[in-house]
Amino acid sequence: MKVRADTGLCVASGMCVLNVPDVFDQRESDGVVELVLAEPPSSLEDAVRSAVLGCPSGALSVDED
């Protein structure tokens, strides 16, 4: 799995960070998403999928291997 974040679409809601802080973070300056791990371990894949589905702006996506 590879995680992608479109910072141009991000509305800085922070839901992804709340759900999977090991994978997502927010920029200090404007709260826009930053990826901590673009290729998370398999133990986090379900949580990442949930965060992607819960992203209010659709800024997150995953590419399955």
All heavy atoms as TSV, in Angstrom:
chain	resi	resn	atom	element	x	y	z
A	1	MET	N	N	0.844	-1.179	0.000
A	1	MET	CA	C	0.000	0.000	0.000
A	1	MET	C	C	0.887	1.240	0.000
A	1	MET	O	O	1.864	1.324	0.726
A	1	MET	CB	C	-0.885	0.013	1.246
A	1	MET	CG	C	-1.560	1.341	1.497
A	1	MET	SD	S	-2.464	1.429	3.058
A	1	MET	CE	C	-3.934	0.544	2.636
A	2	LYS	N	N	0.491	2.197	-0.825
A	2	LYS	CA	C	1.157	3.493	-0.844
A	2	LYS	C	C	0.088	4.569	-0.644
A	2	LYS	O	O	-0.934	4.569	-1.315
A	2	LYS	CB	C	1.892	3.704	-2.157
A	2	LYS	CG	C	2.653	5.018	-2.193
A	2	LYS	CD	C	3.531	5.095	-3.396
A	2	LYS	CE	C	4.956	5.057	-2.860
A	2	LYS	NZ	N	5.948	5.189	-3.878
A	3	VAL	N	N	0.341	5.464	0.295
A	3	VAL	CA	C	-0.600	6.533	0.617
A	3	VAL	C	C	-0.209	7.786	-0.158
A	3	VAL	O	O	0.962	8.115	-0.290
A	3	VAL	CB	C	-0.573	6.842	2.132
A	3	VAL	CG1	C	-1.591	7.904	2.480
A	3	VAL	CG2	C	-0.808	5.586	2.941
A	4	ARG	N	N	-1.230	8.485	-0.646
A	4	ARG	CA	C	-1.007	9.748	-1.348
A	4	ARG	C	C	-1.882	10.821	-0.707
A	4	ARG	O	O	-3.003	10.547	-0.270
A	4	ARG	CB	C	-1.358	9.614	-2.816
A	4	ARG	CG	C	-0.525	8.581	-3.531
A	4	ARG	CD	C	-0.700	8.652	-5.024
A	4	ARG	NE	N	-0.077	7.544	-5.687
A	4	ARG	CZ	C	1.228	7.402	-5.908
A	4	ARG	NH1	N	2.052	8.325	-5.487
A	4	ARG	NH2	N	1.711	6.350	-6.530
A	5	ALA	N	N	-1.331	12.037	-0.668
A	5	ALA	CA	C	-2.079	13.169	-0.125
A	5	ALA	C	C	-1.966	14.343	-1.086
A	5	ALA	O	O	-0.870	14.743	-1.452
A	5	ALA	CB	C	-1.534	13.559	1.239
A	6	ASP	N	N	-3.106	14.859	-1.496
A	6	ASP	CA	C	-3.148	16.031	-2.367
A	6	ASP	C	C	-3.305	17.257	-1.472
A	6	ASP	O	O	-4.405	17.563	-1.006
A	6	ASP	CB	C	-4.307	15.909	-3.346
A	6	ASP	CG	C	-4.359	17.037	-4.348
A	6	ASP	OD1	O	-3.842	18.140	-4.052
A	6	ASP	OD2	O	-4.921	16.824	-5.435
A	7	THR	N	N	-2.207	17.944	-1.236
A	7	THR	CA	C	-2.236	19.085	-0.320
A	7	THR	C	C	-3.084	20.235	-0.858
A	7	THR	O	O	-3.547	21.067	-0.087
A	7	THR	CB	C	-0.812	19.573	-0.003
A	7	THR	OG1	O	-0.153	19.924	-1.223
A	7	THR	CG2	C	-0.021	18.494	0.720
A	8	GLY	N	N	-3.304	20.276	-2.149
A	8	GLY	CA	C	-4.154	21.309	-2.733
A	8	GLY	C	C	-5.625	21.116	-2.422
A	8	GLY	O	O	-6.398	22.071	-2.422
A	9	LEU	N	N	-6.021	19.876	-2.155
A	9	LEU	CA	C	-7.411	19.586	-1.809
A	9	LEU	C	C	-7.675	19.594	-0.310
A	9	LEU	O	O	-8.813	19.742	0.126
A	9	LEU	CB	C	-7.816	18.209	-2.352
A	9	LEU	CG	C	-7.952	18.059	-3.857
A	9	LEU	CD1	C	-8.283	16.611	-4.203
A	9	LEU	CD2	C	-9.025	18.988	-4.384
A	10	CYS	N	N	-6.640	19.432	0.482
A	10	CYS	CA	C	-6.776	19.299	1.932
A	10	CYS	C	C	-7.418	20.554	2.533
A	10	CYS	O	O	-7.041	21.685	2.205
A	10	CYS	CB	C	-5.401	19.065	2.560
A	10	CYS	SG	S	-5.454	18.879	4.348
A	11	VAL	N	N	-8.397	20.330	3.432
A	11	VAL	CA	C	-9.057	21.435	4.126
A	11	VAL	C	C	-8.634	21.519	5.597
A	11	VAL	O	O	-9.249	22.228	6.383
A	11	VAL	CB	C	-10.600	21.343	4.009
A	11	VAL	CG1	C	-11.043	21.511	2.573
A	11	VAL	CG2	C	-11.121	20.052	4.619
A	12	ALA	N	N	-7.604	20.785	5.953
A	12	ALA	CA	C	-7.001	20.837	7.292
A	12	ALA	C	C	-7.960	20.461	8.415
A	12	ALA	O	O	-7.906	21.027	9.505
A	12	ALA	CB	C	-6.379	22.210	7.533
A	13	SER	N	N	-8.822	19.487	8.175
A	13	SER	CA	C	-9.750	19.060	9.223
A	13	SER	C	C	-9.046	18.272	10.320
A	13	SER	O	O	-9.519	18.238	11.455
A	13	SER	CB	C	-10.884	18.220	8.636
A	13	SER	OG	O	-10.411	16.931	8.288
A	14	GLY	N	N	-7.963	17.604	9.973
A	14	GLY	CA	C	-7.198	16.845	10.954
A	14	GLY	C	C	-7.741	15.475	11.275
A	14	GLY	O	O	-7.222	14.790	12.157
A	15	MET	N	N	-8.778	15.049	10.587
A	15	MET	CA	C	-9.361	13.732	10.866
A	15	MET	C	C	-8.365	12.605	10.631
A	15	MET	O	O	-8.326	11.639	11.392
A	15	MET	CB	C	-10.620	13.518	10.017
A	15	MET	CG	C	-11.759	14.465	10.334
A	15	MET	SD	S	-12.228	14.494	12.082
A	15	MET	CE	C	-12.769	12.825	12.304
A	16	CYS	N	N	-7.551	12.742	9.612
A	16	CYS	CA	C	-6.567	11.693	9.314
A	16	CYS	C	C	-5.551	11.566	10.441
A	16	CYS	O	O	-5.177	10.460	10.844
A	16	CYS	CB	C	-5.867	11.968	7.984
A	16	CYS	SG	S	-5.065	13.585	7.881
A	17	VAL	N	N	-5.129	12.699	10.987
A	17	VAL	CA	C	-4.157	12.705	12.082
A	17	VAL	C	C	-4.762	12.077	13.335
A	17	VAL	O	O	-4.101	11.310	14.039
A	17	VAL	CB	C	-3.666	14.135	12.376
A	17	VAL	CG1	C	-2.678	14.153	13.523
A	17	VAL	CG2	C	-3.043	14.750	11.134
A	18	LEU	N	N	-6.009	12.386	13.594
A	18	LEU	CA	C	-6.683	11.794	14.747
A	18	LEU	C	C	-6.817	10.282	14.608
A	18	LEU	O	O	-6.707	9.551	15.593
A	18	LEU	CB	C	-8.075	12.412	14.930
A	18	LEU	CG	C	-8.106	13.865	15.380
A	18	LEU	CD1	C	-9.532	14.399	15.336
A	18	LEU	CD2	C	-7.519	14.006	16.769
A	19	ASN	N	N	-7.053	9.811	13.380
A	19	ASN	CA	C	-7.243	8.377	13.148
A	19	ASN	C	C	-5.944	7.591	13.071
A	19	ASN	O	O	-5.870	6.475	13.584
A	19	ASN	CB	C	-8.050	8.147	11.864
A	19	ASN	CG	C	-9.503	8.475	12.040
A	19	ASN	OD1	O	-10.132	8.005	12.967
A	19	ASN	ND2	N	-10.035	9.299	11.161
A	20	VAL	N	N	-4.925	8.145	12.429
A	20	VAL	CA	C	-3.674	7.398	12.221
A	20	VAL	C	C	-2.469	8.347	12.346
A	20	VAL	O	O	-1.834	8.703	11.357
A	20	VAL	CB	C	-3.646	6.689	10.846
A	20	VAL	CG1	C	-2.601	5.581	10.849
A	20	VAL	CG2	C	-4.996	6.111	10.465
A	21	PRO	N	N	-2.143	8.767	13.561
A	21	PRO	CA	C	-1.044	9.713	13.739
A	21	PRO	C	C	0.331	9.160	13.351
A	21	PRO	O	O	1.265	9.936	13.144
A	21	PRO	CB	C	-1.109	10.054	15.228
A	21	PRO	CG	C	-1.808	8.899	15.860
A	21	PRO	CD	C	-2.772	8.395	14.818
A	22	ASP	N	N	0.448	7.847	13.229
A	22	ASP	CA	C	1.714	7.262	12.785
A	22	ASP	C	C	1.939	7.457	11.292
A	22	ASP	O	O	3.052	7.308	10.809
A	22	ASP	CB	C	1.768	5.767	13.098
A	22	ASP	CG	C	1.849	5.478	14.581
A	22	ASP	OD1	O	2.315	6.368	15.331
A	22	ASP	OD2	O	1.448	4.382	14.999
A	23	VAL	N	N	0.882	7.794	10.561
A	23	VAL	CA	C	0.967	7.943	9.106
A	23	VAL	C	C	0.783	9.397	8.669
A	23	VAL	O	O	1.433	9.848	7.732
A	23	VAL	CB	C	-0.071	7.042	8.405
A	23	VAL	CG1	C	-0.069	7.256	6.900
A	23	VAL	CG2	C	0.206	5.567	8.734
A	24	PHE	N	N	-0.093	10.118	9.355
A	24	PHE	CA	C	-0.427	11.489	8.951
A	24	PHE	C	C	-0.036	12.505	10.014
A	24	PHE	O	O	-0.086	12.220	11.206
A	24	PHE	CB	C	-1.938	11.612	8.695
A	24	PHE	CG	C	-2.460	10.649	7.681
A	24	PHE	CD1	C	-3.160	9.527	8.072
A	24	PHE	CD2	C	-2.250	10.860	6.323
A	24	PHE	CE1	C	-3.661	8.629	7.141
A	24	PHE	CE2	C	-2.743	9.973	5.383
A	24	PHE	CZ	C	-3.440	8.850	5.788
A	25	ASP	N	N	0.301	13.695	9.567
A	25	ASP	CA	C	0.564	14.828	10.442
A	25	ASP	C	C	0.031	16.074	9.745
A	25	ASP	O	O	-0.462	15.983	8.620
A	25	ASP	CB	C	2.058	14.965	10.726
A	25	ASP	CG	C	2.356	15.788	11.969
A	25	ASP	OD1	O	1.415	16.313	12.597
A	25	ASP	OD2	O	3.541	15.915	12.320
A	26	GLN	N	N	0.109	17.204	10.403
A	26	GLN	CA	C	-0.343	18.465	9.817
A	26	GLN	C	C	0.773	19.494	9.902
A	26	GLN	O	O	1.498	19.551	10.904
A	26	GLN	CB	C	-1.565	19.013	10.566
A	26	GLN	CG	C	-2.813	18.190	10.331
A	26	GLN	CD	C	-3.979	18.747	11.114
A	26	GLN	OE1	O	-4.057	18.536	12.312
A	26	GLN	NE2	N	-4.875	19.459	10.437
A	27	ARG	N	N	0.880	20.317	8.854
A	27	ARG	CA	C	1.861	21.390	8.860
A	27	ARG	C	C	1.512	22.397	9.941
A	27	ARG	O	O	0.333	22.724	10.127
A	27	ARG	CB	C	1.902	22.107	7.501
A	27	ARG	CG	C	2.423	21.249	6.392
A	27	ARG	CD	C	2.711	22.020	5.125
A	27	ARG	NE	N	1.566	22.749	4.595
A	27	ARG	CZ	C	1.291	22.856	3.307
A	27	ARG	NH1	N	2.070	22.289	2.399
A	27	ARG	NH2	N	0.240	23.549	2.896
A	28	GLU	N	N	2.518	22.881	10.610
A	28	GLU	CA	C	2.319	23.885	11.655
A	28	GLU	C	C	1.691	25.161	11.098
A	28	GLU	O	O	0.830	25.766	11.718
A	28	GLU	CB	C	3.663	24.235	12.305
A	28	GLU	CG	C	4.238	23.139	13.160
A	28	GLU	CD	C	3.815	23.257	14.612
A	28	GLU	OE1	O	3.489	24.364	15.059
A	28	GLU	OE2	O	3.807	22.215	15.276
A	29	SER	N	N	2.127	25.556	9.919
A	29	SER	CA	C	1.734	26.857	9.372
A	29	SER	C	C	0.256	26.960	8.995
A	29	SER	O	O	-0.366	27.999	9.203
A	29	SER	CB	C	2.585	27.204	8.153
A	29	SER	OG	O	2.417	26.226	7.142
A	30	ASP	N	N	-0.304	25.885	8.431
A	30	ASP	CA	C	-1.678	25.981	7.937
A	30	ASP	C	C	-2.543	24.750	8.186
A	30	ASP	O	O	-3.695	24.715	7.790
A	30	ASP	CB	C	-1.677	26.308	6.446
A	30	ASP	CG	C	-0.911	25.291	5.612
A	30	ASP	OD1	O	-0.473	24.254	6.152
A	30	ASP	OD2	O	-0.737	25.550	4.408
A	31	GLY	N	N	-1.992	23.729	8.838
A	31	GLY	CA	C	-2.773	22.543	9.172
A	31	GLY	C	C	-2.970	21.555	8.049
A	31	GLY	O	O	-3.652	20.547	8.222
A	32	VAL	N	N	-2.368	21.811	6.893
A	32	VAL	CA	C	-2.515	20.911	5.752
A	32	VAL	C	C	-1.784	19.593	6.034
A	32	VAL	O	O	-0.737	19.572	6.686
A	32	VAL	CB	C	-1.986	21.585	4.462
A	32	VAL	CG1	C	-1.877	20.607	3.314
A	32	VAL	CG2	C	-2.902	22.732	4.079
A	33	VAL	N	N	-2.346	18.519	5.536
A	33	VAL	CA	C	-1.814	17.181	5.770
A	33	VAL	C	C	-0.364	17.028	5.286
A	33	VAL	O	O	0.032	17.599	4.279
A	33	VAL	CB	C	-2.706	16.112	5.086
A	33	VAL	CG1	C	-2.676	16.234	3.571
A	33	VAL	CG2	C	-2.314	14.705	5.514
A	34	GLU	N	N	0.389	16.265	6.055
A	34	GLU	CA	C	1.731	15.819	5.678
A	34	GLU	C	C	1.789	14.326	5.926
A	34	GLU	O	O	1.226	13.838	6.911
A	34	GLU	CB	C	2.802	16.485	6.543
A	34	GLU	CG	C	2.994	17.941	6.292
A	34	GLU	CD	C	4.132	18.515	7.124
A	34	GLU	OE1	O	4.280	18.133	8.301
A	34	GLU	OE2	O	4.872	19.338	6.575
A	35	LEU	N	N	2.443	13.602	5.043
A	35	LEU	CA	C	2.613	12.171	5.247
A	35	LEU	C	C	3.849	11.910	6.089
A	35	LEU	O	O	4.927	12.425	5.803
A	35	LEU	CB	C	2.760	11.453	3.907
A	35	LEU	CG	C	1.515	11.383	3.039
A	35	LEU	CD1	C	1.834	10.694	1.719
A	35	LEU	CD2	C	0.406	10.644	3.758
A	36	VAL	N	N	3.671	11.109	7.122
A	36	VAL	CA	C	4.788	10.662	7.946
A	36	VAL	C	C	5.334	9.369	7.350
A	36	VAL	O	O	6.538	9.179	7.269
A	36	VAL	CB	C	4.340	10.443	9.408
A	36	VAL	CG1	C	5.474	9.890	10.252
A	36	VAL	CG2	C	3.811	11.736	9.991
A	37	LEU	N	N	4.431	8.492	6.918
A	37	LEU	CA	C	4.788	7.215	6.280
A	37	LEU	C	C	3.977	7.049	5.002
A	37	LEU	O	O	2.762	6.872	5.070
A	37	LEU	CB	C	4.454	6.033	7.196
A	37	LEU	CG	C	5.293	5.799	8.430
A	37	LEU	CD1	C	4.684	4.671	9.260
A	37	LEU	CD2	C	6.711	5.446	8.043
A	38	ALA	N	N	4.632	7.118	3.868
A	38	ALA	CA	C	3.925	6.934	2.598
A	38	ALA	C	C	3.610	5.465	2.346
A	38	ALA	O	O	2.681	5.146	1.606
A	38	ALA	CB	C	4.752	7.496	1.448
A	39	GLU	N	N	4.379	4.572	2.972
A	39	GLU	CA	C	4.142	3.140	2.833
A	39	GLU	C	C	4.018	2.532	4.229
A	39	GLU	O	O	4.988	2.002	4.772
A	39	GLU	CB	C	5.274	2.500	2.034
A	39	GLU	CG	C	5.321	3.006	0.598
A	39	GLU	CD	C	6.380	2.311	-0.248
A	39	GLU	OE1	O	6.643	1.113	-0.028
A	39	GLU	OE2	O	6.920	2.983	-1.132
A	40	PRO	N	N	2.818	2.616	4.808
A	40	PRO	CA	C	2.626	2.138	6.179
A	40	PRO	C	C	2.723	0.616	6.286
A	40	PRO	O	O	2.480	-0.097	5.307
A	40	PRO	CB	C	1.225	2.612	6.524
A	40	PRO	CG	C	0.534	2.770	5.228
A	40	PRO	CD	C	1.591	3.146	4.236
A	41	PRO	N	N	3.051	0.117	7.472
A	41	PRO	CA	C	3.083	-1.332	7.679
A	41	PRO	C	C	1.681	-1.923	7.562
A	41	PRO	O	O	0.678	-1.223	7.744
A	41	PRO	CB	C	3.640	-1.480	9.091
A	41	PRO	CG	C	3.354	-0.196	9.764
A	41	PRO	CD	C	3.377	0.857	8.689
A	42	SER	N	N	1.627	-3.191	7.289
A	42	SER	CA	C	0.337	-3.861	7.087
A	42	SER	C	C	-0.570	-3.731	8.307
A	42	SER	O	O	-1.791	-3.722	8.177
A	42	SER	CB	C	0.539	-5.322	6.720
A	42	SER	OG	O	1.252	-5.994	7.731
A	43	SER	N	N	-0.005	-3.595	9.487
A	43	SER	CA	C	-0.812	-3.467	10.703
A	43	SER	C	C	-1.635	-2.177	10.731
A	43	SER	O	O	-2.613	-2.083	11.466
A	43	SER	CB	C	0.090	-3.530	11.938
A	43	SER	OG	O	1.022	-2.461	11.918
A	44	LEU	N	N	-1.268	-1.194	9.925
A	44	LEU	CA	C	-1.996	0.078	9.890
A	44	LEU	C	C	-2.879	0.240	8.658
A	44	LEU	O	O	-3.589	1.239	8.531
A	44	LEU	CB	C	-1.004	1.246	9.943
A	44	LEU	CG	C	-0.199	1.401	11.228
A	44	LEU	CD1	C	0.796	2.541	11.086
A	44	LEU	CD2	C	-1.126	1.634	12.407
A	45	GLU	N	N	-2.853	-0.731	7.753
A	45	GLU	CA	C	-3.561	-0.573	6.483
A	45	GLU	C	C	-5.061	-0.347	6.647
A	45	GLU	O	O	-5.633	0.508	5.979
A	45	GLU	CB	C	-3.278	-1.756	5.558
A	45	GLU	CG	C	-1.871	-1.715	5.001
A	45	GLU	CD	C	-1.573	-2.843	4.032
A	45	GLU	OE1	O	-2.440	-3.729	3.818
A	45	GLU	OE2	O	-0.452	-2.836	3.479
A	46	ASP	N	N	-5.712	-1.072	7.527
A	46	ASP	CA	C	-7.159	-0.882	7.716
A	46	ASP	C	C	-7.464	0.506	8.259
A	46	ASP	O	O	-8.421	1.166	7.830
A	46	ASP	CB	C	-7.736	-1.953	8.648
A	46	ASP	CG	C	-7.842	-3.312	7.978
A	46	ASP	OD1	O	-7.811	-3.378	6.730
A	46	ASP	OD2	O	-7.956	-4.318	8.714
A	47	ALA	N	N	-6.653	0.977	9.184
A	47	ALA	CA	C	-6.853	2.312	9.745
A	47	ALA	C	C	-6.628	3.383	8.685
A	47	ALA	O	O	-7.351	4.385	8.640
A	47	ALA	CB	C	-5.917	2.526	10.934
A	48	VAL	N	N	-5.645	3.175	7.822
A	48	VAL	CA	C	-5.380	4.131	6.744
A	48	VAL	C	C	-6.553	4.163	5.772
A	48	VAL	O	O	-7.012	5.241	5.379
A	48	VAL	CB	C	-4.065	3.799	6.014
A	48	VAL	CG1	C	-3.928	4.615	4.736
A	48	VAL	CG2	C	-2.874	4.037	6.927
A	49	ARG	N	N	-7.064	3.025	5.399
A	49	ARG	CA	C	-8.223	2.977	4.503
A	49	ARG	C	C	-9.405	3.728	5.116
A	49	ARG	O	O	-10.118	4.456	4.434
A	49	ARG	CB	C	-8.617	1.534	4.206
A	49	ARG	CG	C	-7.688	0.833	3.246
A	49	ARG	CD	C	-8.197	-0.566	2.893
A	49	ARG	NE	N	-7.169	-1.315	2.228
A	49	ARG	CZ	C	-6.352	-2.197	2.821
A	49	ARG	NH1	N	-6.473	-2.443	4.121
A	49	ARG	NH2	N	-5.433	-2.838	2.138
A	50	SER	N	N	-9.612	3.555	6.405
A	50	SER	CA	C	-10.691	4.246	7.099
A	50	SER	C	C	-10.461	5.757	7.075
A	50	SER	O	O	-11.405	6.531	6.850
A	50	SER	CB	C	-10.787	3.738	8.539
A	50	SER	OG	O	-11.793	4.408	9.233
A	51	ALA	N	N	-9.237	6.194	7.295
A	51	ALA	CA	C	-8.915	7.617	7.259
A	51	ALA	C	C	-9.142	8.192	5.868
A	51	ALA	O	O	-9.651	9.308	5.724
A	51	ALA	CB	C	-7.474	7.845	7.700
A	52	VAL	N	N	-8.786	7.437	4.842
A	52	VAL	CA	C	-8.991	7.886	3.461
A	52	VAL	C	C	-10.483	8.060	3.191
A	52	VAL	O	O	-10.904	9.076	2.626
A	52	VAL	CB	C	-8.341	6.908	2.459
A	52	VAL	CG1	C	-8.776	7.199	1.039
A	52	VAL	CG2	C	-6.822	6.951	2.578
A	53	LEU	N	N	-11.272	7.095	3.599
A	53	LEU	CA	C	-12.724	7.186	3.392
A	53	LEU	C	C	-13.344	8.326	4.189
A	53	LEU	O	O	-14.333	8.924	3.767
A	53	LEU	CB	C	-13.394	5.868	3.767
A	53	LEU	CG	C	-13.124	4.696	2.831
A	53	LEU	CD1	C	-13.705	3.411	3.418
A	53	LEU	CD2	C	-13.684	4.967	1.455
A	54	GLY	N	N	-12.767	8.654	5.343
A	54	GLY	CA	C	-13.310	9.692	6.196
A	54	GLY	C	C	-12.804	11.090	5.902
A	54	GLY	O	O	-13.240	12.052	6.534
A	55	CYS	N	N	-11.919	11.224	4.931
A	55	CYS	CA	C	-11.365	12.537	4.602
A	55	CYS	C	C	-12.458	13.392	3.962
A	55	CYS	O	O	-12.982	13.052	2.900
A	55	CYS	CB	C	-10.178	12.403	3.653
A	55	CYS	SG	S	-9.474	13.983	3.145
A	56	PRO	N	N	-12.816	14.517	4.579
A	56	PRO	CA	C	-13.931	15.312	4.066
A	56	PRO	C	C	-13.665	15.991	2.721
A	56	PRO	O	O	-14.598	16.323	2.003
A	56	PRO	CB	C	-14.171	16.359	5.154
A	56	PRO	CG	C	-12.889	16.444	5.894
A	56	PRO	CD	C	-12.267	15.084	5.801
A	57	SER	N	N	-12.404	16.154	2.366
A	57	SER	CA	C	-12.094	16.833	1.107
A	57	SER	C	C	-11.697	15.881	-0.014
A	57	SER	O	O	-11.534	16.300	-1.150
A	57	SER	CB	C	-10.964	17.842	1.322
A	57	SER	OG	O	-9.764	17.162	1.641
A	58	GLY	N	N	-11.505	14.610	0.317
A	58	GLY	CA	C	-11.056	13.655	-0.693
A	58	GLY	C	C	-9.597	13.826	-1.064
A	58	GLY	O	O	-9.170	13.404	-2.135
A	59	ALA	N	N	-8.823	14.418	-0.169
A	59	ALA	CA	C	-7.408	14.688	-0.447
A	59	ALA	C	C	-6.528	13.454	-0.317
A	59	ALA	O	O	-5.394	13.447	-0.786
A	59	ALA	CB	C	-6.884	15.779	0.491
A	60	LEU	N	N	-7.032	12.402	0.305
A	60	LEU	CA	C	-6.228	11.202	0.550
A	60	LEU	C	C	-6.643	10.073	-0.377
A	60	LEU	O	O	-7.817	9.915	-0.706
A	60	LEU	CB	C	-6.408	10.743	2.001
A	60	LEU	CG	C	-6.090	11.776	3.071
A	60	LEU	CD1	C	-6.402	11.207	4.441
A	60	LEU	CD2	C	-4.652	12.232	2.981
A	61	SER	N	N	-5.656	9.275	-0.749
A	61	SER	CA	C	-5.929	8.086	-1.555
A	61	SER	C	C	-4.858	7.042	-1.251
A	61	SER	O	O	-3.826	7.353	-0.663
A	61	SER	CB	C	-5.939	8.418	-3.046
A	61	SER	OG	O	-4.680	8.893	-3.460
A	62	VAL	N	N	-5.147	5.810	-1.636
A	62	VAL	CA	C	-4.171	4.732	-1.495
A	62	VAL	C	C	-4.052	3.981	-2.805
A	62	VAL	O	O	-5.022	3.826	-3.549
A	62	VAL	CB	C	-4.528	3.741	-0.359
A	62	VAL	CG1	C	-4.439	4.385	0.990
A	62	VAL	CG2	C	-5.883	3.123	-0.569
A	63	ASP	N	N	-2.859	3.546	-3.083
A	63	ASP	CA	C	-2.595	2.623	-4.189
A	63	ASP	C	C	-2.286	1.281	-3.549
A	63	ASP	O	O	-1.354	1.178	-2.736
A	63	ASP	CB	C	-1.388	3.079	-5.010
A	63	ASP	CG	C	-1.666	4.344	-5.795
A	63	ASP	OD1	O	-2.831	4.581	-6.139
A	63	ASP	OD2	O	-0.717	5.102	-6.038
A	64	GLU	N	N	-3.098	0.307	-3.860
A	64	GLU	CA	C	-2.871	-1.040	-3.320
A	64	GLU	C	C	-1.778	-1.717	-4.151
A	64	GLU	O	O	-1.706	-1.542	-5.355
A	64	GLU	CB	C	-4.160	-1.860	-3.382
A	64	GLU	CG	C	-5.319	-1.242	-2.633
A	64	GLU	CD	C	-5.188	-1.296	-1.113
A	64	GLU	OE1	O	-4.336	-2.036	-0.595
A	64	GLU	OE2	O	-5.965	-0.593	-0.453
A	65	ASP	N	N	-0.950	-2.487	-3.480
A	65	ASP	CA	C	0.119	-3.224	-4.183
A	65	ASP	C	C	-0.412	-4.326	-5.039
A	65	ASP	O	O	-1.379	-4.918	-4.874
A	65	ASP	CB	C	1.113	-3.785	-3.171
A	65	ASP	CG	C	1.874	-2.672	-2.468
A	65	ASP	OD1	O	2.049	-1.593	-3.065
A	65	ASP	OD2	O	2.281	-2.896	-1.331
